[in-house]
Amino acid sequence: MSSFLKRLALLVATVVVLLVVIEVVLRIFFPVYPTGDLRAFEYDDQLGYRLRPGIHELYTTDHQEEILANDLDTDNFQRDFSGYQRLVFAIGDSYTEGTGVPADMSYPSQLDLILNRDDSGMYLKKFGVANLGLSGFGGEQELIALDRASHEIGPPAVILYLGCDNDHDDDLLFTSGYSHNHLVAGSPRWGSLVTPMQWLTNDLQIGLRTKLFVAKLRHRQMTASDDKRTAAEMELSVLERLRQFAADHNSRLAVSWSTEGDSYNWLKNWAVQNDIAFADWAPRVDSVTAAIPDLPIENPHSSGHHRGWVNTIIAEEYAAAIKRDLP
């Protein structure tokens, strides 16, 4: 028995040393950086998860990560929107939230600065731009966030929608209950295991890679489809409900897509057919890259997403649409 225990102890020690070596090698030579710290989120029985109200975290991996949310559950530096004449709600996922760039370089933040400058360039409180975007949200969650904000903050004069190619997949994950199982504070599934599991799957490279691999397999299984429609077309139900929400609340609606391509073009045609404003930012971005070929559109780091100058052009196109309807 003593000999068996010694062999077992040696085996355990060998495995531990091997895991430590693998962790060190991965951390030094092949690091993977997660987008968003799980500790910044909490469980939400409707949305599955949300940012913790009042949070403002800033840290650096291979890029600067800034996570921001006020007590109204919007990604804004403003603590409230009192004093603004009108409200603008921007719904979407990480492209709206501003993942990959400092929070002030998200397109809603840039839009705020564009809309609220007077002729002399001074800031006046005309449009309160509430950023309701959150990484991983699909259209179904975005509609819930929009309805909630309309009750808690006030009815919006303008609603901005920025779609993304993974929105339909995120909807499938949400409606299947997968989005309610994240390792976040208050999770009814994980309970007291949240903190140690967050450390294991967020702070350790081995655990993080294992989590990402398992998540990829689950995503592939849940979202597998032979549907040949564009991602935007598969969000038609969301778009129709969004259009009806805007009509019911006497709100102006402007839409666009986060990347140029088939979905962008399909949504542009849908907007024209339904007399809805479309933020047509892609031709302006293309003109810049044609003149400056070495200027990247996407961030060259693990988080990806648009560079700040692209977000500014997107914001300018939304601003033009708003000013046409609401001078």
Residue pairs with C-beta under 8 A, 6 or more apart in sequence:
19 206
22 206
23 204
23 205
23 206
26 32
26 205
26 206
26 209
27 205
30 205
31 61
31 62
31 205
32 205
32 208
32 209
32 212
32 302
33 61
33 62
33 63
33 301
33 302
33 303
34 202
34 208
35 65
35 94
35 99
35 100
35 135
35 302
35 303
36 65
36 67
36 99
36 135
37 57
37 59
37 65
37 67
37 202
38 182
38 183
38 184
38 198
38 201
38 202
39 185
39 198
39 202
40 51
40 52
40 55
40 57
40 67
41 49
41 50
41 51
41 52
41 182
41 184
41 185
42 49
42 50
42 51
42 52
42 184
42 185
42 186
43 49
43 180
43 182
43 184
43 185
43 186
43 187
43 188
44 50
45 180
46 144
46 148
47 137
47 141
47 144
47 145
47 179
48 141
48 174
48 179
48 180
48 182
49 136
49 179
49 180
49 182
49 184
50 69
50 73
50 134
51 67
51 68
51 69
51 73
51 75
51 134
52 69
52 185
53 69
53 70
53 71
53 72
53 73
54 69
54 70
54 71
55 67
55 68
55 69
56 66
56 67
56 68
56 69
57 65
57 66
57 67
57 68
58 64
58 65
58 66
58 67
59 65
61 301
61 302
62 301
62 302
63 100
63 299
63 301
63 302
63 303
64 101
64 102
65 303
66 98
66 102
66 103
67 103
68 75
68 76
68 77
68 103
69 75
70 76
70 77
70 78
70 79
70 80
71 79
71 80
72 79
72 80
72 81
72 130
72 149
72 152
72 153
73 145
73 148
73 149
73 152
74 130
74 131
74 132
74 149
74 153
75 97
75 98
75 103
75 106
75 108
75 131
75 132
75 133
75 134
76 108
76 109
76 129
76 130
76 131
77 103
77 104
77 109
78 128
81 87
81 128
81 130
81 153
81 154
83 125
84 125
84 126
84 127
84 128
85 125
85 126
85 127
86 126
86 127
86 128
86 157
86 158
86 326
87 127
87 128
87 130
87 153
87 154
87 155
87 156
87 157
87 158
88 111
88 115
88 127
88 128
88 129
88 130
88 156
88 157
88 158
88 159
88 160
88 322
89 130
89 132
89 146
89 149
89 150
89 156
89 158
89 159
89 160
90 96
90 107
90 108
90 111
90 129
90 130
90 131
90 132
90 133
90 160
90 162
91 132
91 133
91 142
91 143
91 145
91 146
91 159
91 160
91 161
91 162
92 132
92 133
92 137
92 142
92 160
92 161
92 162
92 163
92 164
92 258
93 133
93 134
93 135
93 136
93 137
93 138
93 142
93 164
93 166
93 167
93 170
93 258
94 100
94 133
94 134
94 135
94 136
94 164
94 305
95 107
95 133
95 162
95 164
95 258
95 305
95 306
96 106
96 107
96 108
96 131
96 132
96 133
96 162
97 106
97 131
97 133
97 134
97 135
98 105
98 106
98 107
98 108
98 109
98 131
98 133
98 311
99 135
99 303
99 305
100 299
100 301
100 303
100 304
100 305
100 306
101 299
101 305
101 306
101 307
101 308
101 311
102 308
103 109
104 110
105 308
105 311
105 312
106 131
106 133
106 311
107 162
107 306
107 311
107 312
107 314
107 315
107 318
108 129
108 130
108 131
108 133
108 160
108 315
109 129
109 131
110 308
110 311
110 312
110 314
110 315
110 316
111 129
111 160
111 315
111 318
111 319
112 127
112 129
113 123
114 315
114 316
114 319
115 126
115 127
115 129
115 319
115 322
115 323
116 123
116 124
116 125
116 126
116 127
117 123
117 124
118 124
127 157
127 158
127 322
130 149
130 153
130 156
132 142
132 145
132 146
132 149
133 142
133 162
134 141
134 145
136 170
136 179
137 145
137 170
138 166
138 167
138 168
138 169
138 170
138 171
138 172
138 173
138 174
138 238
139 163
139 167
139 168
139 170
139 171
139 235
139 237
139 238
139 239
139 242
140 171
140 174
140 175
140 238
141 170
141 171
141 174
141 179
142 161
142 238
143 238
143 241
143 242
143 245
146 156
146 159
146 242
146 245
147 245
149 156
150 156
150 249
155 249
155 250
155 251
156 249
156 251
157 251
157 252
157 326
158 251
158 252
158 253
158 254
158 322
158 325
158 326
159 242
159 245
159 246
159 251
159 252
159 253
159 254
160 254
160 255
160 279
160 318
161 239
161 242
161 253
161 254
161 255
161 256
162 255
162 256
162 257
162 258
162 279
162 314
163 231
163 232
163 235
163 255
163 256
163 257
163 258
163 263
163 267
164 231
164 257
164 258
164 259
165 231
165 258
165 259
165 261
165 263
166 231
167 231
167 235
167 238
168 223
168 231
168 234
168 235
169 219
169 222
169 223
170 179
171 235
171 238
172 222
172 223
173 179
173 219
173 222
173 223
176 222
178 218
178 222
180 189
181 187
181 189
181 190
183 190
183 194
183 197
183 198
183 201
183 202
184 194
185 194
186 194
187 194
190 197
200 207
201 207
201 208
201 210
201 211
202 208
227 234
230 262
230 263
230 266
231 263
232 239
232 257
232 262
232 263
232 264
232 266
232 267
232 270
233 263
233 266
236 270
239 255
239 267
239 270
242 253
242 255
243 253
243 274
243 276
245 251
246 252
246 253
252 277
252 322
252 325
252 326
253 276
253 277
254 276
254 277
254 278
254 279
254 318
254 321
254 322
255 267
255 271
255 276
255 277
255 278
255 279
256 264
256 267
256 278
256 279
256 280
256 281
256 314
256 317
256 318
257 263
257 264
257 267
257 268
258 306
260 282
260 285
260 286
264 282
267 278
268 278
268 280
270 276
271 277
271 278
272 278
277 321
277 324
277 325
278 321
279 314
279 317
279 318
279 320
279 321
280 317
281 310
281 313
281 314
281 316
281 317
284 313
284 316
284 317
285 297
285 310
285 313
288 295
288 309
288 313
289 295
289 297
295 309
296 307
297 306
297 307
297 310
298 304
298 305
298 306
298 307
299 305
299 306
299 307
306 314
